[in-house]
Amino acid sequence: MEYKDEQRINKNILFATTTSSFLVPFMSSAVNIAAPDIARKFNLTAENLNLVITIFLLFSAAFILPIGKLSDTFDRAKIFITGLILFTISTLMCAIAPNILVLFIFRALQGFFAAFLFVTSIAILIENHSPKIRGRLLGINAATVYLGISTGPLLGGILVRFFGYKSIFIFSFLIGFVASFISLFLVKKEIKLGQNTSLSESFRNIDKTGTILSIAGLFLLIYGASTFELGKIPKLVFFLGFILLLLFVIFEVYNQNPLLDVKLFVKIPQFGFSNLAALINYSCTFSASYLLSLYLQIVKALPAQLVGSILIVQPISQVITSLISGRASEKIEPWKLATAGMLLTTAGLFVFSLFSDKTNIAIVIINLIVMGVGFGLFSSPNTNVVMSCVPPSLYGAASSTISVMRVMGQAFSMAIVSFIFSLYLKGAKLPSENYFTILKSIKISFSVFAVLSIAGVVVSMKRGNLYTKKNEK
């Protein structure tokens, strides 16, 4: 595709795709803050409250791969616009849900339609712009994700305090409504035409066995990880999900029309190494904010409001760094930026593993900035590599693979922390008076993540140059 102005950014497409990238993490982090108010409203048990939070992740993760496949065979723009509109409607229905069952249903639908956005937003963004500005676009997209993560607790806390939990859903609905309007009436005319295959034919040709294995595997893996510490059954569920995903990979290798062409991981080493690096990175970093929240509130005895103000430093530094690293990845080999980010992340995790009850808060803040810069350096350049080494016809598959690496990394991260805490705390409820045991569990968790992150650095270095190979072609 030729571009009349290779530096031109379509503002309507940028707004629609980045708004969807903001909404999902904002919704997730804001609902965490609203959890106590939701529990009071519906008189929930701890298990039901946990389900309000995790059911969104369960359904968004489980359907990523089949919807990603559909976006490559059907019309990517229609899937994006449909997902955005229905996600927005589901969000409004969560606000007016009369009972907990209805809230469960629409939280699940929120997650399901969020998967539509995961696999299409980045693909549409880069497909409709010149490759020469791909880095900065991915940087902007990553920055909006971190902006959603960082503003969720802050803005969500303000909304809940003055207007109750419903205000979070109404606020998100209003943003989604504007984005849906722009997508439906402005962006639709400007987006590059999608595939010619009809929806019915796309469904008919989809890999049914692979779809079942991937949905069941991811659903069980995420559910098991989120309830890992509750006993033997969640642990069995987690490992059953992992086994189903292994079976999915084996089945896809020999399938003529796979849901996900797993051979791409071998055929295109950059694709394989970049996705593996993402899996390791998310596995090492996802639980960091949870561990630090426990450290600051239980070990350092700081109030929750102050802890929130301290922890927000990391996502803010990620926002700023992502904007810089995204543009830089247009000139500098992305693997170099991503590897530098992994090195910083590894250093930050190692420093966290050395913390004691006497560690100065200033050191905590400085190390949070280091971690934020590290992740900001890694994320958008790594995504740039993944999306740049496949043809446009596989953008949906590439986007869905990145999303799967993220949710699997998050699941592994939660499982590792839960396993370590179960070994040392032996079922003790938090907060515990024995904060030295909690501190020991936190330090060991960070040590494990630091060692694992070293493997991520090695993987990141293995992928090689992107631009040199392009020029050779």
C-alpha positions as CSV (number, residue, x, y, z in Angstrom):
1,M,0.0,0.0,0.0
2,E,1.3,3.5,-0.9
3,Y,1.0,6.4,1.4
4,K,0.7,10.0,0.0
5,D,2.2,11.4,3.2
6,E,4.3,8.9,5.1
7,Q,4.4,11.1,8.2
8,R,0.6,11.8,8.3
9,I,-1.3,10.4,11.3
10,N,-5.0,9.8,10.8
11,K,-6.4,11.4,14.0
12,N,-9.7,9.7,13.9
13,I,-8.2,6.2,13.6
14,L,-5.6,7.1,16.3
15,F,-8.3,8.3,18.7
16,A,-10.6,5.3,18.2
17,T,-7.9,2.7,18.6
18,T,-6.0,4.3,21.5
19,T,-9.3,5.1,23.3
20,S,-10.2,1.4,23.2
21,S,-6.6,0.7,24.5
22,F,-7.2,3.1,27.4
23,L,-10.7,1.9,28.3
24,V,-9.9,-1.8,29.0
25,P,-7.0,-1.3,31.5
26,F,-8.8,1.7,33.1
27,M,-11.9,-0.4,33.6
28,S,-9.9,-3.3,35.2
29,S,-7.9,-1.1,37.6
30,A,-10.9,1.1,38.5
31,V,-13.1,-1.9,39.4
32,N,-10.4,-3.1,41.8
33,I,-10.8,0.2,43.7
34,A,-14.5,-0.1,43.5
35,A,-14.5,-3.6,44.9
36,P,-15.4,-2.8,48.5
37,D,-18.3,-0.6,47.4
38,I,-19.6,-3.3,45.1
39,A,-19.3,-5.8,48.0
40,R,-21.4,-3.6,50.3
41,K,-24.0,-3.0,47.6
42,F,-24.7,-6.6,46.8
43,N,-23.6,-8.1,50.2
44,L,-21.0,-10.3,48.6
45,T,-18.7,-13.0,50.0
46,A,-15.0,-12.7,49.2
47,E,-15.3,-15.5,46.6
48,N,-18.1,-13.7,44.7
49,L,-16.3,-10.4,44.9
50,N,-13.2,-12.0,43.4
51,L,-15.4,-13.4,40.6
52,V,-16.6,-9.9,39.8
53,I,-13.0,-8.9,39.2
54,T,-11.7,-12.0,37.5
55,I,-14.6,-12.9,35.3
56,F,-13.7,-10.0,33.0
57,L,-10.1,-11.4,32.6
58,L,-11.4,-14.9,32.1
59,F,-13.6,-14.1,29.2
60,S,-11.3,-11.6,27.5
61,A,-8.4,-14.1,27.6
62,A,-10.3,-17.2,26.6
63,F,-11.6,-15.8,23.3
64,I,-8.5,-13.9,22.1
65,L,-7.2,-16.6,19.6
66,P,-10.4,-17.4,17.8
67,I,-11.4,-13.8,17.4
68,G,-7.9,-13.0,16.3
69,K,-8.2,-15.6,13.5
70,L,-11.6,-14.2,12.5
71,S,-10.1,-10.7,12.2
72,D,-7.6,-12.1,9.6
73,T,-10.2,-13.9,7.5
74,F,-13.2,-11.6,7.9
75,D,-13.4,-7.8,8.2
76,R,-11.1,-6.4,10.9
77,A,-12.8,-3.0,11.0
78,K,-16.2,-4.5,11.5
79,I,-14.9,-6.7,14.4
80,F,-13.3,-3.6,16.0
81,I,-16.4,-1.4,15.7
82,T,-18.7,-4.1,16.8
83,G,-16.5,-4.9,19.8
84,L,-16.2,-1.3,20.8
85,I,-20.0,-0.6,20.6
86,L,-21.0,-3.8,22.5
87,F,-18.2,-3.3,25.1
88,T,-19.7,0.2,25.7
89,I,-23.2,-1.1,26.0
90,S,-22.1,-3.9,28.4
91,T,-20.4,-1.2,30.5
92,L,-23.6,0.7,30.8
93,M,-25.5,-2.4,31.7
94,C,-23.0,-3.1,34.5
95,A,-23.9,0.3,36.0
96,I,-27.6,-0.4,36.1
97,A,-27.4,-4.1,37.0
98,P,-30.1,-4.8,39.6
99,N,-28.5,-7.9,41.1
100,I,-25.2,-9.7,41.3
101,L,-26.2,-12.3,38.6
102,V,-26.8,-9.6,36.1
103,L,-23.5,-7.9,37.0
104,F,-21.7,-11.2,36.5
105,I,-23.3,-11.6,33.0
106,F,-22.4,-8.2,31.8
107,R,-18.9,-8.3,33.3
108,A,-18.4,-11.5,31.3
109,L,-19.7,-9.8,28.2
110,Q,-17.4,-6.8,28.8
111,G,-14.5,-9.3,28.8
112,F,-15.7,-11.1,25.7
113,F,-16.0,-7.9,23.7
114,A,-12.7,-6.6,25.1
115,A,-11.1,-9.5,23.2
116,F,-12.4,-7.9,20.0
117,L,-10.5,-4.8,20.8
118,F,-7.3,-6.6,21.9
119,V,-6.8,-8.3,18.5
120,T,-7.9,-5.5,16.2
121,S,-6.9,-2.1,17.6
122,I,-3.1,-2.3,17.0
123,A,-3.6,-4.1,13.7
124,I,-5.9,-1.4,12.4
125,L,-3.6,1.4,13.7
126,I,-0.5,0.1,11.9
127,E,-2.3,-1.2,8.8
128,N,-3.6,2.2,8.0
129,H,-0.3,4.1,8.4
130,S,3.1,4.0,6.9
131,P,5.6,1.6,8.4
132,K,7.9,4.6,8.8
133,I,5.8,5.9,11.7
134,R,4.9,2.5,13.2
135,G,7.1,2.9,16.2
136,R,5.6,6.2,17.4
137,L,2.1,4.9,16.9
138,L,2.8,1.8,19.0
139,G,4.5,4.1,21.5
140,I,1.3,6.2,21.8
141,N,-0.8,3.1,22.0
142,A,1.3,1.6,24.8
143,A,1.3,5.0,26.6
144,T,-2.5,5.1,26.6
145,V,-2.6,1.5,28.1
146,Y,-0.3,2.7,31.0
147,L,-2.4,5.9,31.3
148,G,-5.5,3.7,31.8
149,I,-3.6,1.6,34.4
150,S,-2.4,4.7,36.3
151,T,-5.5,6.8,36.2
152,G,-7.8,3.9,37.1
153,P,-7.0,3.8,40.8
154,L,-6.7,7.6,41.1
155,L,-9.8,8.7,39.2
156,G,-11.7,5.6,40.1
157,G,-11.1,6.3,43.8
158,I,-12.4,9.8,43.4
159,L,-15.5,8.7,41.5
160,V,-16.3,5.9,44.0
161,R,-15.8,8.2,47.0
162,F,-18.3,10.9,45.8
163,F,-20.7,9.0,43.5
164,G,-20.3,5.2,44.2
165,Y,-19.1,2.3,42.1
166,K,-21.7,2.9,39.3
167,S,-19.9,6.1,38.4
168,I,-16.9,4.2,37.1
169,F,-19.0,2.3,34.6
170,I,-20.9,5.4,33.6
171,F,-17.7,7.3,33.1
172,S,-16.3,4.5,30.9
173,F,-19.6,4.3,29.0
174,L,-19.4,8.0,28.1
175,I,-15.8,7.6,26.8
176,G,-16.8,4.5,24.9
177,F,-19.8,6.2,23.4
178,V,-17.7,9.0,21.9
179,A,-15.2,6.5,20.6
180,S,-18.0,4.4,19.1
181,F,-19.6,7.4,17.4
182,I,-16.3,8.4,15.8
183,S,-15.6,4.8,14.8
184,L,-19.0,4.2,13.3
185,F,-19.4,7.5,11.4
186,L,-15.9,8.7,10.7
187,V,-13.3,6.0,11.0
188,K,-15.3,3.3,9.1
189,K,-15.0,5.4,5.9
190,E,-11.3,5.8,6.3
191,I,-10.2,2.3,7.4
192,K,-8.6,0.2,4.7
193,L,-11.1,-2.4,3.4
194,G,-11.1,-5.7,5.2
195,Q,-11.1,-9.3,3.8
196,N,-13.7,-10.5,1.3
197,T,-14.6,-13.7,3.2
198,S,-18.1,-13.6,4.6
199,L,-18.7,-14.1,8.3
200,S,-20.5,-17.4,7.9
201,E,-17.6,-18.7,5.7
202,S,-15.1,-17.5,8.3
203,F,-16.9,-19.4,11.0
204,R,-17.2,-22.5,8.8
205,N,-13.5,-22.6,8.1
206,I,-12.3,-21.9,11.6
207,D,-10.3,-24.6,13.4
208,K,-13.0,-26.0,15.8
209,T,-10.8,-28.3,17.8
210,G,-8.1,-25.6,18.2
211,T,-10.8,-23.2,19.3
212,I,-12.2,-25.5,22.0
213,L,-8.7,-26.3,23.3
214,S,-7.5,-22.7,23.4
215,I,-10.7,-21.3,25.0
216,A,-10.8,-24.1,27.7
217,G,-7.0,-24.0,28.3
218,L,-6.8,-20.2,28.8
219,F,-10.0,-20.1,30.8
220,L,-8.8,-22.8,33.2
221,L,-5.2,-21.4,33.4
222,I,-6.4,-17.9,34.3
223,Y,-9.0,-19.1,36.8
224,G,-6.6,-21.5,38.4
225,A,-4.0,-18.7,38.7
226,S,-6.4,-16.2,40.2
227,T,-7.5,-18.7,42.9
228,F,-4.2,-20.6,43.3
229,E,-3.9,-20.0,47.0
230,L,-7.3,-21.4,47.8
231,G,-6.4,-25.1,47.9
232,K,-5.6,-28.1,45.8
233,I,-8.5,-27.8,43.3
234,P,-7.5,-24.4,41.9
235,K,-3.9,-25.7,41.5
236,L,-5.3,-28.8,39.6
237,V,-7.4,-26.4,37.4
238,F,-4.3,-24.3,36.7
239,F,-2.2,-27.3,35.6
240,L,-5.1,-28.8,33.6
241,G,-5.3,-25.5,31.7
242,F,-1.6,-25.6,31.1
243,I,-1.9,-29.2,29.7
244,L,-4.8,-28.2,27.4
245,L,-2.7,-25.4,26.0
246,L,0.2,-27.8,25.4
247,L,-2.2,-30.1,23.6
248,F,-3.4,-27.1,21.6
249,V,0.1,-26.4,20.5
250,I,0.8,-30.0,19.4
251,F,-2.5,-30.1,17.5
252,E,-1.9,-26.9,15.7
253,V,1.5,-28.1,14.5
254,Y,-0.1,-30.8,12.5
255,N,-3.3,-28.9,11.5
256,Q,-3.6,-27.8,7.9
257,N,-5.8,-24.8,8.8
258,P,-4.6,-23.9,12.3
259,L,-6.3,-21.4,14.6
260,L,-2.8,-20.1,15.3
261,D,0.1,-21.1,13.0
262,V,2.6,-22.1,15.8
263,K,5.2,-22.8,13.1
264,L,5.6,-19.1,12.8
265,F,7.5,-19.2,16.1
266,V,10.2,-21.3,14.3
267,K,9.9,-20.0,10.8
268,I,10.3,-16.4,11.9
269,P,12.8,-16.4,14.9
270,Q,12.2,-12.7,15.6
271,F,8.4,-13.5,16.0
272,G,9.1,-16.4,18.4
273,F,11.8,-14.7,20.5
274,S,9.8,-11.5,20.8
275,N,6.7,-13.3,22.0
276,L,8.8,-15.4,24.4
277,A,10.4,-12.3,25.7
278,A,7.0,-10.7,26.3
279,L,5.8,-13.9,28.2
280,I,8.8,-13.7,30.5
281,N,8.5,-10.0,31.0
282,Y,4.9,-10.1,32.0
283,S,5.6,-13.1,34.2
284,C,8.3,-11.1,36.1
285,T,6.6,-7.8,36.4
286,F,2.8,-8.3,36.7
287,S,2.8,-9.1,40.4
288,A,5.3,-6.4,41.4
289,S,2.6,-3.8,42.3
290,Y,0.8,-6.3,44.4
291,L,3.9,-7.3,46.3
292,L,4.9,-3.7,46.8
293,S,1.4,-2.8,48.0
294,L,1.8,-5.5,50.7
295,Y,5.3,-4.3,51.5
296,L,4.3,-0.7,51.9
297,Q,1.1,-1.3,53.8
298,I,2.1,-4.2,56.0
299,V,5.8,-4.0,56.4
300,K,6.2,-0.2,56.3
301,A,2.7,0.4,57.8
302,L,1.9,3.2,55.4
303,P,-1.8,4.3,54.8
304,A,-3.4,3.0,51.6
305,Q,-3.9,6.5,50.1
306,L,-0.1,7.2,50.4
307,V,0.7,3.8,49.0
308,G,-1.4,4.5,45.9
309,S,0.4,7.8,45.4
310,I,3.8,6.0,45.6
311,L,2.9,3.2,43.3
312,I,1.5,5.5,40.6
313,V,5.1,6.6,39.9
314,Q,5.8,3.5,37.9
315,P,3.0,3.6,35.3
316,I,3.5,7.4,34.9
317,S,7.2,6.7,34.0
318,Q,6.0,4.0,31.7
319,V,3.7,6.4,29.8
320,I,6.6,8.9,29.3
321,T,9.1,6.3,28.3
322,S,6.8,4.5,25.9
323,L,6.3,7.7,23.9
324,I,10.0,8.1,23.6
325,S,10.9,4.5,23.0
326,G,8.2,4.1,20.4
327,R,9.6,6.9,18.2
328,A,13.2,5.8,18.9
329,S,12.4,2.3,17.6
330,E,11.9,3.8,14.1
331,K,15.6,4.6,14.0
332,I,17.2,2.3,16.5
333,E,17.0,-1.5,16.2
334,P,13.9,-2.3,18.4
335,W,15.6,-5.4,20.0
336,K,18.3,-3.1,21.5
337,L,15.7,-0.9,23.1
338,A,13.7,-3.8,24.4
339,T,16.8,-5.6,25.7
340,A,17.9,-2.4,27.5
341,G,14.4,-2.3,29.0
342,M,14.7,-5.9,30.2
343,L,18.1,-5.2,31.7
344,L,16.6,-2.3,33.7
345,T,13.7,-4.4,34.8
346,T,16.0,-7.2,35.9
347,A,18.1,-4.7,38.0
348,G,14.9,-3.2,39.5
349,L,13.6,-6.7,40.5
350,F,17.0,-7.5,42.0
351,V,17.0,-4.3,44.1
352,F,13.4,-5.1,45.3
353,S,14.6,-8.5,46.5
354,L,17.1,-6.7,48.8
355,F,14.5,-4.6,50.6
356,S,14.2,-4.7,54.4
357,D,11.8,-3.2,56.9
358,K,14.3,-0.3,57.2
359,T,14.6,0.6,53.5
360,N,14.1,4.3,52.8
361,I,10.9,5.2,50.8
362,A,13.0,7.4,48.5
363,I,14.8,4.2,47.3
364,V,11.4,2.5,46.7
365,I,10.3,5.5,44.5
366,I,13.6,5.6,42.6
367,N,13.4,1.9,41.9
368,L,9.8,2.2,40.8
369,I,10.9,4.8,38.2
370,V,13.7,2.4,37.1
371,M,11.1,-0.4,36.6
372,G,8.7,2.0,34.8
373,V,11.5,3.1,32.4
374,G,12.5,-0.5,31.9
375,F,9.0,-1.7,31.0
376,G,8.4,1.4,28.8
377,L,11.6,0.7,26.9
378,F,10.6,-2.9,26.4
379,S,6.9,-2.8,25.5
380,S,6.4,-0.8,22.3
381,P,9.7,-1.8,20.6
382,N,8.9,-5.4,21.3
383,T,5.5,-5.1,19.8
384,N,7.0,-3.3,16.9
385,V,9.2,-6.4,16.2
386,V,6.2,-8.8,16.5
387,M,4.0,-6.8,14.1
388,S,6.7,-5.9,11.6
389,C,8.0,-9.4,10.9
390,V,4.6,-10.8,9.7
391,P,2.5,-9.8,6.6
392,P,-0.6,-7.6,7.1
393,S,-2.8,-10.7,6.5
394,L,-1.5,-12.0,9.9
395,Y,-1.8,-8.8,11.9
396,G,-4.8,-10.3,13.8
397,A,-2.9,-13.4,14.7
398,A,0.1,-11.4,15.7
399,S,-2.0,-9.1,17.9
400,S,-3.8,-12.0,19.5
401,T,-0.4,-13.8,20.2
402,I,0.9,-10.7,22.0
403,S,-2.3,-10.6,24.1
404,V,-2.0,-14.3,24.9
405,M,1.6,-13.9,26.0
406,R,0.4,-11.0,28.3
407,V,-2.4,-12.9,30.0
408,M,-0.4,-16.1,30.3
409,G,2.5,-14.1,31.8
410,Q,0.1,-12.5,34.3
411,A,-1.3,-16.0,35.2
412,F,2.2,-17.4,35.7
413,S,3.2,-14.4,37.8
414,M,0.1,-14.7,40.0
415,A,0.7,-18.5,40.4
416,I,4.4,-18.0,41.4
417,V,3.5,-15.5,44.1
418,S,0.6,-17.6,45.4
419,F,2.9,-20.7,45.5
420,I,5.6,-18.9,47.4
421,F,3.2,-17.3,49.9
422,S,1.5,-20.6,50.5
423,L,4.8,-22.2,51.4
424,Y,5.9,-19.6,53.9
425,L,2.6,-18.2,55.3
426,K,0.9,-21.6,55.4
427,G,-2.6,-20.3,55.0
428,A,-2.3,-17.3,57.4
429,K,-4.6,-14.5,56.4
430,L,-3.4,-11.1,55.5
431,P,-2.6,-8.8,57.1
432,S,-0.5,-11.0,59.5
433,E,1.2,-9.8,62.6
434,N,4.3,-11.8,61.5
435,Y,5.3,-9.2,58.9
436,F,8.8,-10.7,58.8
437,T,7.4,-13.8,57.2
438,I,5.5,-11.6,54.7
439,L,8.7,-9.7,54.0
440,K,10.6,-12.9,53.4
441,S,7.9,-14.1,51.0
442,I,8.0,-10.8,49.1
443,K,11.9,-10.9,48.9
444,I,11.9,-14.5,47.6
445,S,9.2,-13.7,45.0
446,F,11.3,-10.8,43.7
447,S,14.4,-13.0,43.7
448,V,12.7,-15.6,41.5
449,F,11.4,-12.9,39.2
450,A,14.9,-11.4,38.9
451,V,16.4,-14.7,37.9
452,L,13.7,-15.4,35.4
453,S,14.1,-11.9,34.0
454,I,17.8,-12.7,33.2
455,A,16.5,-15.4,30.9
456,G,14.3,-12.7,29.3
457,V,17.3,-10.6,28.6
458,V,19.0,-13.6,26.8
459,V,15.9,-14.3,24.8
460,S,15.6,-10.6,23.8
461,M,19.1,-10.5,22.6
462,K,18.7,-13.6,20.4
463,R,16.2,-12.1,17.9
464,G,18.7,-10.0,16.0
465,N,18.1,-6.9,13.7
466,L,14.8,-5.9,12.2
467,Y,15.8,-3.1,9.9
468,T,18.9,-4.7,8.4
469,K,17.0,-7.7,7.3
470,K,14.3,-5.6,5.8
471,N,16.9,-3.6,3.8
472,E,18.5,-6.8,2.6
473,K,15.1,-7.9,1.2
